Amino acid sequence: MTKADLVNNFGTIARSGTKEFMEALAAGADVSMIGQFGVGFYSAYLVAERVVVTTKHNDDEQYVWESQAGGSFTVTRDTSGENLGRGTKITLFLKEDQLEYLEERRLKDLIKKHSEFISYPVSLWVEKTIEKEISDDEDEEEKKDEEGKVEDVYEEKEKEEKKKKKIKEVSNECGDEMTSLKDYVTRMKEGQNDIYYITGESKKAVENSPFLEKLKKKGYEVLYMVDAIDEYSVGQLKEFEGKKLVSATKEGLKLDETEDEKKKQEELKVKFEGLCKVIKDVLGDKDELWKRADADKSIKDLVLLLFETALLTSGFSLDEPYTFGNRIHKMLKLGLSIDEDAGDAETDMPTLEDPEGSKMLFTSLHRQDMI
């Protein structure tokens, strides 16, 4: 915002922001713009004793708006040295009896309750503590260092193995119990050379991933890494006790196969060679697909439906969800032998052979129900 925006949009409540908002809403304004009228913004003072708004507009300098909700505010040029580039930062100085709003759990509950249907992404920065073991010698050495020194997972090589052993994750073999890399290694199957993991937003989001099917079939355990720090951490660790950490979603993931498994795979390739060719032709050039004659339209819809459902179950989004929905409806009509070209005409309901008799039966049942 510019300096003028700060003065005009962050006026006091006495400026009748609510009235202006209602008038603008009646005139067709977007309800999501409620903040510009000073209505929702002042709810911040329910928990904060002071609010500071730092903002930078492309056509103006960086300014700071500050108020303690006492009926006045100040707008000054920002001299802190922090360059926003472009955008706005709001800082709340909480009241002593409102410090619960600094807790991760409280913030998550609020965001979920009030921002679930907001079209903009909401990020919550939180801290995570990772335990690490140190020897007695290292402990004495640490005491000599200044307090508060933080060591990340990529720091000293000689301490790396000890830190790895303390990293805890959930896996498909442990239910909701946490496990460690060390324990994982003790449970590895014969012939398994790597440690497998999958990252995601939650256990629920990853446990049914199609990427796990091949690994589960082999009986291999998969670590569920569902914290934001996990993906970064595993990228730094690379391996543990000589065994590589391999993502289950890695493109071209290959597992050791027995001779029988290789033979069966070759037989399947031969058996479905014709079908694979059709799928390849359909998906090979989707732009060209729509230009062709639709004599085999249902086959193409089936292939595209297979492709799109595979995208969804793998965690990807569709470019055209509406088209996907229409394709499902077409397949349902095909299965129910409904003519696709019949349009939206209402289907005639079968007539009752004895309308009066049916009416009497309904009345009789209704009376019995009341009794």
Summary of the structure (lengths in Angstrom):
residues: 371
radius of gyration: 31.4
end to end distance: 69.7
largest distance: 97.3
contacts: 790
relative contact order: 0.05
helix: 48%
strand: 14%
